[in-house]
Amino acid sequence: MTDRKTELAENLARVEERIASACAAAGRRRDEVTLIVVTKTYPASDVRLLHALGVRHVAENRDQDAAPKAAACADLDLTWHFVGQLQTNKVRSVAGYADMVQSVDRSKLIGSLSAAAVRAERELGCLIQVALDAESGARGERGGVAPDGIEELAALVAEAPGLRLDGLMTVAPLAGEYAGRQRAAFERLVEFSSRLRADHPAANMVSAGMSADLEEAVAAGATHVRVGTAVLGVRPRLG
Ligand SMILES: *Cc1c(COP(=O)(O)O)cnc(C)c1O
């Protein structure tokens, strides 16, 4: 193995052990939690190595970086998740390679995503991004809709051609009542997920938890964790 492949393999093994321990501690089966590796700022060559090491889900947050990377890895069987704040003028590009958009947080975006998915003849999985610290009717600083806006967006996604409502996503808030309380934040998201499933039973994905707080997410009931630095290393630049 190359040095980089060895490094990634070791990091992946450590993350895998953390997820497995968290599942065991929570009385959950390991296969209830899917690892998504966030490859933002890292090159396509790393994505290729990760694929060789068994990774099947990757995430990106900027279309400018993600589009060429996905193109360079088009021969690999990977599920691409888009997890960044999405401008409507990037939607057509994102709909060309993303399988899932986890950052759906406003109605205008849903219209654009639907049109782009239909045009590309693809079905896009969508998660509503929830900003647990956002005021009613507002969006979070890092994207996400306030909790009282979930239902409306979910109904729009469910009715939109080319889109599939898959569940909810959040990033632990840095401010407000959930600041520093990841476990409570993720448990709140899981409550919103239960409510959502009353109307949309198939929308059972709960995407929560990153390198620093994946244990809290698994304990709370997350189905997907999004891990970047713990697998790839500290990012060379902000992303
Ligand atoms: C970067 C990013 C992650 C991964 O964060 P790490 O701390 O590097 O694990 C997860 N989710 C989103 C939305 C991100 O932008």
PDBQT file of the ligand as one rigid body, heavy atoms in Angstrom, charges set to zero:
ROOT
HETATM    1  C1  LIG A 301     -17.337  19.175   6.612  1.00  0.00    +0.000 C 
HETATM    2  C2  LIG A 301     -18.645  18.617   6.976  1.00  0.00    +0.000 A 
HETATM    3  C3  LIG A 301     -18.741  17.429   7.725  1.00  0.00    +0.000 A 
HETATM    4  C4  LIG A 301     -17.539  16.666   8.250  1.00  0.00    +0.000 C 
HETATM    5  O1  LIG A 301     -16.935  17.357   9.282  1.00  0.00    +0.000 OA
HETATM    6  P1  LIG A 301     -15.646  16.777  10.044  1.00  0.00    +0.000 P 
HETATM    7  O2  LIG A 301     -15.606  17.556  11.297  1.00  0.00    +0.000 OA
HETATM    8  O3  LIG A 301     -14.497  17.024   9.147  1.00  0.00    +0.000 OA
HETATM    9  O4  LIG A 301     -15.896  15.337  10.267  1.00  0.00    +0.000 OA
HETATM   10  C5  LIG A 301     -20.013  16.944   8.001  1.00  0.00    +0.000 A 
HETATM   11  N1  LIG A 301     -21.122  17.588   7.576  1.00  0.00    +0.000 NA
HETATM   12  C6  LIG A 301     -21.073  18.720   6.859  1.00  0.00    +0.000 A 
HETATM   13  C7  LIG A 301     -22.336  19.376   6.443  1.00  0.00    +0.000 C 
HETATM   14  C8  LIG A 301     -19.829  19.279   6.553  1.00  0.00    +0.000 A 
HETATM   15  O5  LIG A 301     -19.782  20.428   5.850  1.00  0.00    +0.000 OA
ENDROOT
TORSDOF 0
